[in-house]
Amino acid sequence: MIFTDQMNRKIELTETPKRIISLVPSQTELLYDIGLRDEVVGITKFCIHPEEWFRSKTRIGGTKKYDFEKIKQLQPDLIIGNKEENEEQQIEELSKHYKVWMSDIYNLKDALSMIVSIGALVGKNESATNLKLQIEYLFNQFSAASSEIKNPKSEIKKVAYFIWQNPYMVAGRNTFIDDMLARCGFNNVFGHQTFSRYPEVTDEQIKAAQPDVIFLSSEPFPFKEKHIQEFKILCPKAKVVIVDGELFSWYGSRLLQSPAYFNELIQSLM
């Protein structure tokens, strides 16, 4: 069968893959949750969920740089990656030797499409479709419930979502995180930057943006309570909160947990 990925690249599979490598943490967890086990032979060092795979599966490097010799030894019949999380030249090199299917995620709709597509790719149509329907239902319920408690549009909280320190980097426009923030009813103060999806921002830009709330993500940079004070100095009036980055940026089966988390977060800020 011919499969088209989310970058409009086509791969042909003559049978259901039996030796799969996942290059993306959220998609690794997805493969587990739709029912794969021994079929997944390789993951990255950042694929921490499920824990049993993190302990037992062969790690082929990070999401940007791979051990090509390890990959060769694993003899994969399918590699699953992502445009944003994986490095283009490395993917091009892998594509010369293996079947590589790539996701390209900007919003919840893309994520749901990816889940169904990967289910078809690995012979888990039913479980992937059921998962997609569950996530859709939970987000629809969240949207209906949160619309009743959100402030009027004039009072929607202005939010800055930080993903990195030294230099400061934030989630900007056209990102999955930005879509999640919007679904929570937040106004991303750096969501209108056109020069980068994850722009570097200066102290002056942070002050000028005047966010009501500053979210410090637990990943990729592991912000902790000790970092809160430096942002309090920059924006004394802002509420500074450590948030679970996985629930804002992982676009696989972990999305089942996001609506309940977002609801609690919204309530805590009211």
N, C-alpha and C positions, 0 to 999 in steps of 0.2 A: 504493500500500500504506500501511497504518496502522502506525506504529512507536510503541511505548511506551518512554519513557526510564526511567532509574532513579529519577526523582522522580515516576513515574507520570503524566507528561505525555505527551500523544499528539500526533504530527505526521503529516501525510499527504504522501507523496512520490509523484508520478505517474511518475517515472523516476529512474534512478540519478543521484545528484548529480554535477555536473561542475565546480562552483565552490564549494569548501569552505573555510571559515575555521575554524581550530582555536585555541581560547582557553586551551589547557592544554599545557604542555611535554611531559609524558609521553604525552599522547594524540597530539600532533603526531608524535613519534617513532614511535608505533604506526602511524599512517597510512602513514608511509614504509615501515615494515618489513612491512606486509601488502600492499605493492605499488602504492600510489598515487604519482603523480608530478605531472603538470600539473594534476590535479584540485584539489590544494590550492593556493589562491591567496593566502591570508593566514594569518599566524601572529603570536604576540606577541614582544616583545623578549626574553622569557625562554626562548623555544623554541630552545635552543642545539644541539639534536640533531635531525636530522643537520646537520652543519656546512654542507653545500652548500645546504640550505634556509635556514639562518640567514643565509647570505650573499646568497641570491638572492630569497627570497620577500618579499612586501610585509609590513611589520610594522605592525600596527594599534593598537599601544599595549602596555600591560602586561596582567596578568591581571585587574586590578581596574578599570582605567580605559582606555577605548578612544577612538580617533579615529573618530567616527561618520561623518564625511565620507569618510574612506578606505574604510570598510566599504561605504558606499553606492556608491562608485566601483567597488569590486570585484564588486558585484552577486552576492553569494553565494546559492546555492540551498540551502545547509545550513551552519549554524554549530554546532560541537561544543564544549560547555563542561563545567564541573564545579561542583557545588553549593558545595563548600568553597573552591575556588580563585577562583571568580568572584563578583563582587558582585551581590547579588540585584536591586537596582533597575536596574542596567545590563542585566542579563539580561532583566528584564521589558520594558525599552525595546526591546531587540533583537527580542524575541519579537513585538512589535507589527508588525514589518516583515518578519521572516525566519523560516524554519524553524530552530528551535533545539532540539537534542537534548542533554540534560544527564545526566552520570554522577553517581553518589553512592556513594563508595567508603569502606568502613570496614575491610575485611579482604580477604584473598586471594580468597575466594569471590566477592566483589563485583567485584574486578578481572578475574577470569576471565570472569565474566558480561558485563562491559563490553566486553571484547575481542571476544567472539563477537557481541554486539549491534552493535558498530560495524562489524564485518565484514559483517553482513547489511545494514546501513544503506548502506554504500558499495559494495556489489557485490563484496566480497572474502570470501565465506563460507569457501571452502576454506582460504585462507592464514591467516585468523583462527582457524579451528578447529584447524588444525595447530599454530599458535603456542600456543594455549591448552593443547593436549595436551603440547607440549614443556615448558611452564612447570610444568604439573601433575607431569609425570614427574620433573623436576629437583628440585622441592620434596619429592616423596615420597622420592626417593633421599636428599636432604639430611636429612629427618626420620629415616629409618632409620639413616643413618650417624651422625648427631649423637646419637641416643639411646644409642648404644653408648659415646660418650665423655663425655656430660654427667655432671656430678656428681650424687650422690643429691639428692633434692628438698630435704633439709635444708640442702644446701650450694649451692643455686642462687644465682647471683650477683645481688645487688640492684643495679639499674642506674638511673641518671638520664640521660635523653636530652635535651640542650639544643638548642633551635632558634633562640634569640635571646639577645642581650645588651642590657642597658640598656633595659628591664628584662629580667632573666632570665626566659625562658619555656621550658617543657618540653613534651614530648609526653605527654599524659595518657591517660585511658581512652577507649575507643571511637574510637581513631584507627588509621589504617593502620600507622603506625610502631609503635604498641603491639602490634598483631597480629604484626608482623615480630619484635619483641623476644621475644614469647611463643614464636614458632616456633623461636627460637634457644635457648629454655630460660631466658631471663632474667626476673627479677621486676622489673617497672617500679615503682620506689618511689613514683612519682606517678600510678600507674595506677588508684588508688582515689579520686582527687579527683572530686567530683560537680559542682563549680561551673563547671568549664570543661574542654573537651577539650584546650586548650593553655594551662594556667594560668600566670600570673605567679607566681614564687616568690621569697621573700626569702632573704637569707643564713642567717637563723635556721632557716627551713624546710629549706633544703638540708642544714645541719648536722644537724638533727633526723632527717632521713630516713636518714642514715648509709649512703649507697650504697657498695658495694664497688667499683663502676666508674662513671665519669662519661664518657658519650659526648658529644663536641662535634661537632655536625653541620656539614658543609661548606656546607649551605644550609638555610633561606633566609639566615640570617646566616653569613657566611664565616669560621667559627672557624679559627684558625691555631695553629701551635705556640706563638706568643707569648702566647696566652690560657690556656695550661695552668697556669701558675704561680698565677694568681688562684684557680683551683679547688683547687689543691694547698694553698693557705692555708686555704680553707674546710674541706676534707676531707683532712687530711694522710695518712690511711690509704688513701684511694681511689686506684685506678689511673685516670688521665685519658687518654683516647684520642680523637684526631681520627678521625671516621668519614665515609665517603662517603654524604652525605645522599641522593643520587640512588638508591642501592641499597637504602635503607631506605624511601623515600617515593614513588618513581616507580612507578606501578602499571600501566604499559603493557608494551611489549616489553622494556624494560630489566630486567624481572624475570628474564629468562633468565640474567643475570649475578649475581643476588643470592645464590642458594644457595652457589655456590663462594666468594663473598666472605664470607658468614656463617660458613662452615666454617673459613676461615682466621682470622677474627676470634675465633671460639671457641677455636681451638687456641692463639692468641697469649695468651689470658687464663688458660690452664690452668697 
